[in-house]
C-alpha cells in the first residue's frame, strides 16, 4: 500500500491508474515526472528537473484537465528547453502574469471548491463573482487590477445590498490572494479591507440595513396563504411548503423523497388534527447552511401539500420541468406574480411593513420569527425551527435535544395561524411551558 511521502519506483503509469488512484503518495512515471496524490484526494503532476545546475520541481497541472499523455509531452518539452540552456520555470512564471481575473476565478474555484461545506455555498461563490465582479474585472489582467477597479464593483451595491457586497469583497480578496501566492500578481491586495477599502467605504454594520429580505406582514399572512392556495403549479406548492416549514428556499428546492419519513402517518389526517402526525423531514448536513443535519416536523398542512404532488422519476420532491432542482427565481416569481395581481386589482398587495417592498420567499422566515415571538414561544425553540445556532459553543455542547416534538406543536399553531385561525397557539404555548 502506498503511503504519503514515499517514492514508488515502478513501471510507467497508465491513464486508468491516474483516473482511479486515491491512496496518498507519489507515483513516478519516469523522466522525472510523477503524480502527487494528496490526503484529500487532490492530484497534481510534478516534474523534477535540473535547470542551469539547480534541481527544481515544476508543477504541470492536475488530471483530468491535464491527462497523462499531455503531462508526458510537457515534461519532455521542459527537459529539452533546459538542455538548451533555457529556464522553463521562469518562462512559466512570465506566462502566468498574463492571467485575467475571470481565468483566475476558474483556477481558484477548481482548487478550493472541495473545501466548501455544501452545494449552495459553492453556487453562491460562483454566482456573486459572475454577477458583480466579472463584468468589471473579468477581462482585466491580474497585474492591472487596482483599488479603483474593486471600488467600481462594490460601490453600486454597498448601500443597497450590503451583506452581499461584503461577502463579494471577501471573495475577490481570496481570489487575488490566491493569485499572488501562485505567482500571478505582485504587491498589495486591492480588495483588502483593513487599512485599505475601510478608508473608502462605510463599515457594513454602520450602513442602514437595507439588505434585509422583505417580509410578509403578519396581518396579511392568512389572506396571502389563501391566495397562494388558489394558485396552480409546482412552484406555488413549493412556496406553500416553504412557508409551512419556515425553511430556506434551497432546502426546499433540493429536498428529495428519501429525506422524508412518513412512518406511522395517517394520510387521511385533516389540518385540524394538528398534533396527530409524526412525519419528519431530515435535511442532511451537506445541504444545511450551518453544516449539520436538521430535522423538520411536518404538520398535516405540510403533509397535505406533499400528498397532492405527482411523484415522478426525479429524486426531487419539487423537480424542475426539465429535470434537476427548481431555481430560486422560480419561487420568487410566484410571489412576484401574486403581488402583480394585487396591484392590478387596485390593492397595495403584500408589502414589508418597514421597507414597503413586496415580500419575497426568504422573508417568510422573518414573518414566522416575528409571529413566534409575539405568541410567546421560547426563543431557542423558534431559532431551532429556523436552523440557527443557539447559544455559544459550550451551551450547544450541553443542549443535545432539538425540541422536535415541541417544535411540532409550534409549527402546527403556525399553520393554524396561516389558515386564519385566531388563537391557534393558545393551547400549544401551555404545552410548551409544561414541556
C-alpha positions in Angstrom: 0.0 0.0 0.0 1.2 3.5 -0.9 1.8 6.0 1.9 2.4 9.7 1.7 5.9 10.9 1.1 7.4 7.5 0.0 8.8 7.2 -3.5 7.5 4.3 -5.6 9.8 3.2 -8.4 7.6 1.3 -10.7 6.7 0.8 -14.4 5.2 3.7 -16.3 1.8 4.9 -15.2 -1.4 4.2 -17.2 -4.3 6.5 -17.9 -6.6 4.2 -15.9 -4.3 4.2 -12.9 -4.2 8.0 -12.9 -8.0 8.2 -13.0 -8.6 5.7 -10.2 -5.8 6.0 -7.7 -6.8 7.5 -4.4 -4.1 6.4 -2.0 -1.9 9.4 -1.0 1.7 9.4 -2.2 4.0 10.0 -5.2 3.7 7.8 -8.2 6.6 8.0 -10.7 6.2 7.7 -14.4 9.8 8.2 -15.4 12.0 11.1 -16.8 11.4 13.0 -13.5 7.6 13.0 -14.0 5.4 11.9 -11.1 1.8 12.1 -9.9 1.3 13.5 -6.4 -1.9 12.4 -4.6 -2.9 14.4 -1.6 -4.8 13.0 1.5 -7.9 14.9 0.4 -7.8 13.1 -3.0 -6.4 16.1 -5.0 -3.9 15.1 -7.7 -1.1 17.1 -9.3 1.5 16.4 -12.0 5.0 17.4 -10.9 8.3 17.2 -12.8 11.7 17.1 -11.1 14.2 18.8 -13.4 17.7 20.3 -13.3 17.7 23.9 -14.6 21.0 25.6 -15.0 22.6 23.3 -12.5 19.8 23.7 -9.9 17.3 21.0 -9.1 13.7 22.2 -9.2 10.2 20.9 -9.1 7.8 22.1 -11.8 4.0 21.9 -11.5 2.3 20.7 -14.6 -1.4 20.9 -13.7 -3.8 18.4 -12.5 -5.7 15.5 -14.1 -8.2 15.1 -15.6 -7.7 18.6 -17.1 -4.1 17.5 -17.9 -4.2 13.8 -18.9 -1.2 11.5 -18.7 -0.2 12.0 -22.4 -0.2 15.8 -22.1 1.9 15.7 -18.8 4.5 13.5 -20.6 4.7 15.9 -23.5 5.1 18.9 -21.2 7.8 17.1 -19.2 9.7 16.2 -22.4 9.4 19.8 -23.7 10.8 21.2 -20.4 13.7 18.8 -20.5 14.5 19.8 -24.0 14.3 23.5 -23.1 16.6 23.0 -20.0 19.2 21.2 -22.1 19.3 24.2 -24.5 20.0 26.5 -21.6 16.5 28.0 -21.2 14.7 28.3 -17.9 11.2 26.7 -18.3 10.3 27.7 -14.7 10.9 31.4 -15.4 9.1 31.1 -18.7 6.1 29.6 -16.8 6.1 32.5 -14.3 6.1 35.1 -17.1 3.2 33.3 -18.9 1.2 33.4 -15.6 1.5 37.2 -15.4 -1.0 37.4 -18.3 -3.8 35.7 -16.4 -7.2 37.5 -16.4 -9.4 37.8 -13.3 -12.1 35.6 -14.9 -9.5 32.9 -15.6 -8.1 33.3 -12.0 -11.6 32.7 -10.6 -11.9 29.4 -12.5 -8.5 28.3 -11.3 -9.2 29.3 -7.8 -12.5 27.6 -7.6 -11.2 24.4 -9.2 -8.6 24.3 -6.4 -10.8 25.4 -3.5 -14.4 24.3 -4.2 -14.0 21.0 -2.4 -13.4 22.9 0.9 -16.8 24.5 0.8 -19.3 22.7 3.0 -22.3 22.5 0.8 -23.5 22.9 -2.8 -25.4 26.1 -2.1 -22.2 27.7 -0.8 -20.3 26.6 -4.0 -23.0 28.1 -6.2 -23.1 31.3 -4.2 -19.4 31.8 -4.7 -19.5 31.5 -8.4 -22.8 33.4 -8.8 -21.7 36.5 -6.9 -18.4 36.7 -8.8 -20.1 36.1 -12.1 -22.9 38.6 -11.5 -21.0 41.5 -9.9 -17.2 41.1 -10.3 -16.6 39.6 -13.8 -18.5 42.4 -15.7 -15.9 44.9 -14.3 -12.8 42.8 -13.6 -13.2 39.7 -15.8 -11.1 40.8 -18.8 -8.5 42.7 -16.7 -5.1 41.2 -16.2 -4.5 40.4 -12.6 -1.4 42.6 -12.5 -3.6 45.6 -13.7 -6.4 45.4 -11.1 -6.3 48.4 -8.7 -8.2 49.7 -5.7 -10.4 51.8 -8.0 -11.4 48.8 -10.0 -12.5 47.0 -6.9 -14.5 50.0 -5.8 -16.3 50.1 -9.2 -17.5 46.6 -8.3 -18.5 47.3 -4.8 -19.8 50.9 -4.6 -23.0 50.3 -6.7 -24.3 47.7 -4.2 -22.6 48.7 -1.0 -25.6 50.6 0.3 -28.5 48.6 -1.2 -27.0 45.1 -0.8 -24.6 45.5 2.0 -24.3 41.9 3.1 -23.9 40.6 -0.5 -21.3 43.3 -1.2 -19.3 42.5 1.9 -19.2 38.8 1.0 -18.3 39.7 -2.5 -15.4 41.8 -1.3 -14.1 38.9 0.7 -14.3 36.6 -2.3 -12.5 39.0 -4.6 -9.8 39.3 -1.9 -9.5 35.5 -1.7 -9.1 35.1 -5.5 -6.4 37.9 -5.6 -4.6 36.5 -2.6 -4.5 33.1 -4.3 -3.2 34.7 -7.4 -0.4 36.4 -5.5 0.7 33.2 -3.8 0.5 31.3 -7.1 2.8 33.9 -8.8 0.2 35.5 -11.0 0.5 39.0 -9.5 2.6 41.1 -7.0 2.0 43.7 -4.5 -0.8 44.6 -2.0 -4.2 43.1 -2.3 -6.6 45.9 -3.6 -9.6 44.1 -2.1 -8.2 44.0 1.4 -10.5 45.7 4.0 -8.4 46.9 6.9 -6.3 50.0 6.1 -7.5 49.9 2.5 -11.1 49.7 1.5 -12.1 50.6 5.1 -10.9 54.1 4.3 -13.1 54.3 1.2 -16.4 52.6 2.2 -18.5 52.8 5.4 -18.4 49.9 7.7 -21.0 47.3 6.8 -22.6 47.3 10.3 -22.9 51.1 10.0 -24.8 51.1 6.8 -28.6 51.3 7.0 -30.0 47.8 7.0 -31.5 47.9 3.6 -30.3 44.4 2.7 -33.0 42.5 4.8 -35.3 40.4 2.7 -38.8 41.9 2.6 -41.1 40.0 4.9 -44.8 39.4 4.8 -46.8 41.5 7.3 -48.4 39.3 10.0 -51.8 40.8 9.3 -51.5 39.9 5.6 -50.4 36.3 6.2 -53.8 34.5 6.2 -55.0 36.2 3.1 -51.7 35.6 1.4 -51.9 31.9 2.2 -55.4 31.7 0.8 -54.4 33.5 -2.4 -51.4 31.1 -2.7 -53.5 28.0 -2.2 -55.7 29.1 -5.2 -52.6 29.1 -7.5 -51.7 26.1 -9.5 -48.3 24.8 -10.3 -45.4 23.0 -8.6 -43.6 26.3 -7.7 -46.7 27.5 -5.8 -46.8 24.3 -3.8 -43.1 24.7 -3.1 -43.6 28.2 -1.7 -46.6 26.9 0.3 -44.4 24.1 1.8 -41.6 26.6 2.4 -44.0 28.9 4.4 -45.4 26.0 6.5 -41.9 24.7 7.4 -40.1 28.1 7.7 -37.3 26.5 5.7 -34.9 28.2 3.3 -35.5 28.2 -0.4 -32.5 26.0 -1.2 -33.5 23.4 1.4 -37.0 23.0 -0.1 -35.9 23.1 -3.7 -33.2 20.5 -3.0 -35.5 18.2 -0.9 -35.5 14.6 -2.1 -38.1 11.9 -1.3 -35.6 9.8 0.7 -35.3 12.7 3.2 -38.9 12.3 4.3 -40.1 9.9 7.0 -43.8 9.1 6.9 -43.6 6.3 9.4 -47.0 5.7 11.1 -48.6 8.5 9.2 -52.3 8.5 8.5 -52.7 10.2 5.2 -56.4 10.9 5.9 -55.4 13.5 8.5 -57.1 16.8 8.2 -55.4 20.1 9.0 -57.5 20.3 12.2 -55.7 17.2 13.6 -52.7 19.5 14.3 -50.7 17.2 16.6 -51.5 13.8 15.2 -48.7 13.4 12.6 -45.2 12.2 13.4 -43.9 12.8 9.8 -40.4 14.3 9.7 -38.2 15.8 7.1 -34.5 15.3 7.8 -32.2 17.6 5.8 -28.6 16.2 5.6 -25.7 18.3 6.9 -24.3 18.7 3.4 -27.3 20.8 2.4 -27.5 22.9 5.5 -26.0 26.4 5.9 -24.8 25.5 9.4 -23.2 22.3 8.2 -25.2 20.0 10.4 -28.3 17.8 9.9 -31.7 19.4 10.7 -35.0 17.7 11.5 -38.2 19.5 10.4 -41.5 18.3 11.9 -44.2 18.0 9.3 -47.7 19.1 10.3 -50.8 17.8 8.5 -50.9 21.0 6.4 -47.3 20.3 5.2 -48.1 16.7 4.6 -51.2 17.7 2.6 -49.0 19.7 0.2 -46.8 16.6 -0.3 -49.8 14.3 -0.7 -51.1 16.4 -3.6 -47.9 16.1 -5.6 -47.5 13.7 -8.5 -44.3 11.7 -7.9 -42.1 11.4 -10.9 -38.8 9.6 -11.7 -36.9 12.6 -10.3 -35.5 12.2 -6.8 -36.6 15.8 -6.0 -39.9 16.4 -4.4 -40.2 19.7 -6.4 -38.4 19.0 -9.6 -37.9 21.5 -12.4 -39.7 20.9 -15.6 -36.5 19.8 -17.4 -35.1 17.9 -14.5 -32.9 18.9 -11.6 -33.9 21.4 -8.9 -36.3 24.3 -9.3 -34.4 27.7 -9.4 -34.6 30.2 -6.7 -36.1 32.7 -9.2 -38.9 30.3 -9.9 -40.1 30.5 -6.3 -39.6 34.3 -6.3 -41.7 34.6 -9.5 -44.7 33.0 -7.7 -44.7 35.8 -5.1 -44.0 38.4 -7.7 -47.0 37.4 -9.8 -49.2 37.4 -6.6 -48.1 41.0 -6.0 -48.7 42.0 -9.6 -52.2 40.5 -9.3 -52.9 42.5 -6.1 -51.7 45.8 -7.7 -53.8 45.1 -10.8 -56.9 44.6 -8.6 -56.3 48.0 -7.0 -54.8 46.8 -3.7 -51.4 47.6 -2.2 -50.6 43.9 -2.0 -48.2 42.1 0.3 -45.6 44.6 1.4 -42.9 44.5 4.1 -44.2 46.8 6.9 -40.8 48.5 7.3 -39.3 48.8 3.8 -42.7 48.8 1.9 -41.1 46.4 -0.7 -43.0 43.4 -1.9 -42.5 40.3 0.3 -40.2 37.5 -1.1 -39.9 33.8 -0.2 -36.9 34.2 2.2 -38.8 37.0 4.1 -41.4 34.4 5.2 -38.8 33.1 7.7 -38.8 36.6 9.3 -42.6 36.6 9.4 -42.6 33.2 11.2 -39.9 34.5 13.7 -42.0 37.6 14.5 -45.1 35.5 14.9 -43.3 33.1 17.3 -42.0 35.9 19.4 -45.4 37.6 19.7 -47.0 34.3 20.6 -44.6 33.8 23.4 -42.8 30.7 22.2 -39.3 30.2 23.7 -36.6 31.9 21.7 -34.4 28.9 21.5 -37.2 26.8 20.1 -38.0 29.4 17.4 -34.3 29.7 16.5 -34.0 25.9 16.2 -37.0 25.9 13.8 -35.0 28.3 11.6 -31.9 26.0 11.9 -29.9 28.8 13.5 -27.2 28.2 16.0 -28.5 28.5 19.6 -26.2 29.8 22.4 -22.4 29.7 22.4 -20.3 26.6 21.8 -20.3 25.4 25.4 -24.1 25.8 25.6 -24.6 23.9 22.4 -22.4 21.0 23.7 -24.9 20.6 26.6 -28.0 21.2 24.6 -28.4 17.8 23.0 -32.2 18.0 22.2 -33.5 19.6 19.1 -37.0 20.0 20.7 -38.6 18.2 17.8 -42.0 17.4 19.4 -42.3 20.8 21.0 -41.5 22.4 17.6 -44.1 20.1 16.0 -46.7 21.7 18.2 -45.4 25.2 17.5 -45.4 24.6 13.7 -49.0 23.2 13.9 -50.0 26.5 15.6 -48.2 28.4 12.9 -50.1 26.5 10.2 -53.3 27.3 12.0 -52.4 31.0 12.0 -51.8 30.9 8.3 -55.2 29.3 7.8 -56.7 32.3 9.7 -57.5 30.5 12.9 -57.2 33.2 15.7 -55.8 31.9 19.0 -54.3 28.8 17.2 -51.3 29.0 19.5 -53.1 29.3 22.9 -53.1 25.6 23.9 -49.7 25.0 22.4 -48.0 27.7 24.5 -49.3 25.9 27.6 -47.9 22.6 26.3 -44.6 24.3 25.6 -44.4 25.7 29.1 -45.1 22.3 30.6 -42.6 20.5 28.4 
